[in-house]
Amino acid sequence: MNTASLAPAQMARALPDVSGQTDAADASHAGGAAGVQIDRLSVRFGTRTVLDDLSLTIRRGELLTVLGRSGCGKTTLLRFIAGFIEADGLAGSLTIAGHDLTHVPPHQRNLGLLFQSYALFPHLSVFENVAFGLKARRVPSRDIARRVADALKLVQLGDAGHVMPAQLSGGMQQRVALARALVIEPDVLLLDEPLSALDANLRASVRSELKALHERLPDLTIVCVTHDQDDALVLSDRTLLMRDGRIAQLGTPQQLYDTPSDAYVARYLGAANLLPPNVAFPVGDARHDVRDKLACLRPESLRIAPLGEGGLHGTIESVEWYGSVLSVPVLLDAMPNEPVLVTMQRGHGMTPEKGMRVSLRYEADDVVLINP
């Protein structure tokens, strides 16, 4: 089942039939101190292994973003939590709020779902869209009105209950879908590329709203799959970067950015200059002779100085202007085939020009030794 393209009719079938709920679902809704626990998850489709012996603990109230290139397994991980995986090779267990939900059907897991396609019912008002899941759960009408009003207020659409989806912008439709996911009071909110359909300016605005929402709901566990590194840096409590079905690195966004485990992580979370240690460190430094590592230097850690006033010397290859930021590739004398990137604030320091001979300065603490 492709959760990224759920149609309204499919959503209706995915919502619970209260008469068929199990004790496990009721226990899940009761909550607990734990968040999500995945133990030794493997998913295989034919001869292709999508997830390989993956174990993960997500704390209650944590916002975890899952990053990675297409095909790395991040959406499969989300679909496993949601209960939508049907594979010929599936192993592992899932615990949510302290209860084993490995074999519990999707509609009994009490999860809020928001995918790329908002899948709003076009013939229903905003209020009716948000209320749909509550009605399927046979919640009393008096409680539905209150809970829908609270959910719409939470996403800053308190006055839009009577409006039809077609009258709303893409960003507002996304908020309606988010309110519909939250109104059922889920144990976990699952977001699959929730901002991908928005333009750059609206994306930044909605990203900020999601972060504010997370702060207003500190006990709600959120798992957000995205390919956008800015989503991870802005939203996350922790970030999980995946590679070929395995965890490449798990930590805070700052940990992944400042202390990447290897070259893949370093390059995924922004631009990174990867130098041989004997280039990055002077003779006499113990790190100069390290053979099996790379020296990682972020572009903003480098400063352009007059020739002879820094540890690295080279020629400016070009100067690219991005508003307030300049991007300056420099061909080092010690590495003439691969430019080192320097980013700097416009108007700060010396003005770079193409062809200029310069030196690069940086602090020793800005260099991190990482695996290739």
Summary of the structure (lengths in Angstrom):
residues: 372
radius of gyration: 24.6
end to end distance: 37.3
largest distance: 78.2
contacts: 1168
relative contact order: 0.12
helix: 33%
strand: 30%
